[in-house]
């Protein structure tokens, strides 16, 4: 379970029932965190394994590739080179995970 502020990002990438939203203030975030902690203590939340089983299928390599291509098409009018292309073109200091990502996206 996650407790996040309502400033964007997380609601678009995680199932809504696994998120406790809070206004972007310290007191609201603390309250949401306390709610999550209490639910975890009472066993009223999915296990880590159950959450992984729900989240992992959302982010397969084919889906990431498709989303990246859609985003690049939407931004097609831009003359700026996509960050992924720069990253994959630059071989200096590439980690194994970056190389794997580039190979999966067939950008190398």
C-alpha positions in Angstrom: 0.0 0.0 0.0 1.1 3.5 -0.7 0.2 6.9 0.7 0.9 9.7 -1.7 0.0 13.4 -2.1 -2.4 14.6 -4.8 0.3 16.1 -7.0 0.1 13.7 -9.9 2.2 10.7 -11.1 1.3 7.8 -8.8 -2.5 7.6 -9.6 -1.7 7.1 -13.2 0.6 4.1 -12.7 -0.8 2.1 -9.8 -4.3 0.5 -9.2 -6.4 3.0 -7.3 -7.3 0.6 -4.5 -3.7 0.3 -3.6 -3.2 4.0 -3.0 -4.3 6.3 -0.1 -4.4 9.8 -1.5 -3.6 12.8 0.7 -3.6 16.5 0.1 0.0 17.9 -0.3 0.4 19.0 3.3 2.3 17.5 6.1 -0.7 16.8 8.3 -2.7 15.2 5.5 0.3 12.9 4.5 0.9 11.9 8.1 -2.8 11.1 8.5 -2.8 8.9 5.3 0.4 7.2 6.4 -1.2 6.4 9.8 -4.3 5.0 8.0 -2.1 2.7 5.9 0.1 1.6 8.9 -3.1 0.8 10.9 -4.6 -1.2 8.0 -1.3 -3.1 7.6 -1.2 -3.9 11.3 -4.8 -5.2 11.2 -4.0 -7.4 8.1 -6.6 -5.4 6.0 -4.3 -4.9 3.1 -3.1 -7.2 0.3 0.2 -9.0 0.9 3.4 -7.8 -1.0 3.0 -10.9 -3.1 -0.6 -10.1 -4.0 0.3 -6.5 -4.8 3.2 -7.6 -7.0 0.8 -10.1 -8.8 -1.5 -7.2 -9.6 1.1 -4.6 -10.6 3.7 -6.6 -12.5 1.4 -7.4 -15.5 0.8 -3.7 -16.0 4.5 -3.1 -16.8 5.7 -5.8 -19.3 8.4 -4.9 -21.8 5.9 -4.9 -24.7 3.6 -2.5 -22.8 6.5 -0.2 -21.9 7.7 -0.2 -25.6 4.1 0.5 -26.9 3.7 3.4 -24.4 7.1 4.8 -25.3 6.3 4.7 -29.0 2.8 6.3 -28.5 4.4 9.0 -26.4 7.1 9.6 -29.1 4.4 9.8 -31.8 2.4 12.3 -29.7 5.5 14.4 -29.3 6.5 13.8 -32.9 6.3 17.5 -33.8 9.2 18.1 -31.3 12.6 18.3 -32.9 14.3 17.4 -29.6 15.8 13.9 -29.6 14.0 11.6 -27.1 15.9 11.0 -23.9 15.7 7.2 -24.6 17.4 7.6 -27.9 20.2 9.7 -26.4 20.5 7.2 -23.6 20.7 4.2 -25.9 23.0 6.0 -28.4 25.5 6.9 -25.7 27.4 3.7 -24.8 29.6 5.4 -22.1 28.7 4.4 -18.6 25.7 2.3 -19.5 24.6 0.0 -16.8 23.4 -3.6 -17.5 19.8 -2.5 -16.9 20.1 0.4 -19.4 21.6 -1.9 -22.0 18.8 -4.4 -21.4 16.2 -1.7 -21.7 17.7 -0.4 -25.0 17.8 -4.0 -26.4 14.2 -4.6 -25.4 13.1 -1.4 -27.0 15.3 -2.2 -30.0 16.7 1.3 -29.9 20.4 0.3 -30.0 
